[in-house]
Amino acid sequence: MAYKYIVAIANGKNFILGEDNDAVTIVGYPGNLYAVTDDDLGQSWINRVGGVEKTKVEAQTIVDDAMTVIQEDWDTFSDEKKEKHGNVRPPNVTII
């Protein structure tokens, strides 16, 4: 399956509708990045949410940068706080 990668700010209500989930594959990632089915319905969703298309390489870089911030934040947690979060440092994420 082919995907388009976009950056879009989730504005809450009406960002991903029930009918979107039925018609389009939308996968969210750190960094406000989304992988969306590369078809007419996917393009319609991208247009509706004002998504800005990125290449797959650009998209992975956005996710990597976001994960670096998340991991650096984790590294500053106290042992007690880490324990509350399962003592598992957030892993790197590879986009589809």
Secondary structure, 3 states (H helix, E strand, C coil): CCEEEEECCCCCCCCCCHHHHHHCCEEEECCCEEEEECCHHHHHHHHHHCCEEECHHHHHHHHHHHHHHHHHHHHHCCHHHHHHCCCCCCCCCCCC
